Amino acid sequence: MIFKLENPARAAALFADWEETIIWSCLQGIMGEIYVDDVDRPTSAKAVLGDFAFLAGTPNEELIRHETWKGLILVPRDESWAQCI
């Protein structure tokens, strides 16, 4: 199951050292949304703002499929995410 974080900072560790304004805007709750696989202990996360979804943590197919019907441009954190996409 996929959850929208009410406290987006909970996913900050998964996006650490990824210097993208979109991601940090989502994590700070300024714009966009963060979706995760677990509200309390997320291992996979997706930062969504506009047409873009940045994927981090452990690759998760359910997270990829979540809201892709909106035509989101998926941006993988690493090669393991790219292969999962």
C-alpha positions in Angstrom: 0.0 0.0 0.0 1.2 3.5 -0.8 0.7 6.5 1.6 0.9 10.2 1.2 3.1 11.6 4.1 1.5 14.3 6.2 5.0 15.0 7.6 7.1 14.9 4.4 10.4 15.3 6.3 10.1 11.7 7.4 11.4 10.7 4.0 14.4 13.1 4.0 17.0 10.4 4.6 15.9 8.6 1.4 16.6 11.7 -0.6 19.8 12.7 1.2 22.5 14.3 -1.0 20.1 14.5 -4.0 20.3 18.2 -4.8 17.0 18.9 -6.7 14.9 21.9 -5.9 11.7 19.9 -6.6 12.7 17.3 -4.0 13.5 19.8 -1.3 10.3 21.7 -1.9 8.3 18.5 -1.4 10.3 17.5 1.7 9.8 21.0 3.3 6.1 20.9 2.5 6.3 24.0 0.4 5.0 22.4 -2.8 4.3 18.9 -4.1 3.8 15.7 -2.2 5.8 12.7 -0.8 4.5 9.2 -1.2 6.0 6.2 0.7 5.6 2.5 1.3 5.4 2.9 5.1 4.4 6.0 7.0 6.4 5.2 10.1 9.5 3.6 8.5 9.6 4.4 4.8 12.1 2.4 2.7 10.8 3.7 -0.7 9.7 7.2 -1.5 8.4 9.3 -4.4 8.6 13.1 -4.5 5.9 14.4 -6.8 5.6 18.0 -8.1 4.0 18.9 -11.4 4.8 16.3 -14.0 7.8 14.9 -12.2 8.2 12.0 -9.7 11.6 11.4 -8.1 12.1 7.9 -6.8 14.4 7.0 -3.9 15.1 4.3 -1.4 14.5 0.6 -2.2 12.9 0.1 -5.7 9.2 -0.6 -5.3 7.0 -1.4 -8.3 3.8 -0.5 -6.4 5.2 3.0 -5.8 6.1 3.3 -9.5 2.6 2.3 -10.6 0.9 4.7 -8.1 -0.4 7.7 -10.0 1.5 6.9 -13.2 -1.8 7.3 -15.0 -1.3 11.0 -14.6 1.6 10.7 -17.1 4.3 11.5 -14.6 7.9 11.6 -15.7 9.7 9.2 -13.5 13.2 10.1 -12.4 15.2 7.2 -10.8 17.7 7.8 -8.0 20.0 5.1 -9.3 20.3 2.2 -11.7 18.3 -0.2 -9.6 15.3 2.2 -9.8 15.9 2.6 -13.6 15.7 -1.2 -14.0 12.5 -1.4 -12.0 10.9 1.3 -14.1 
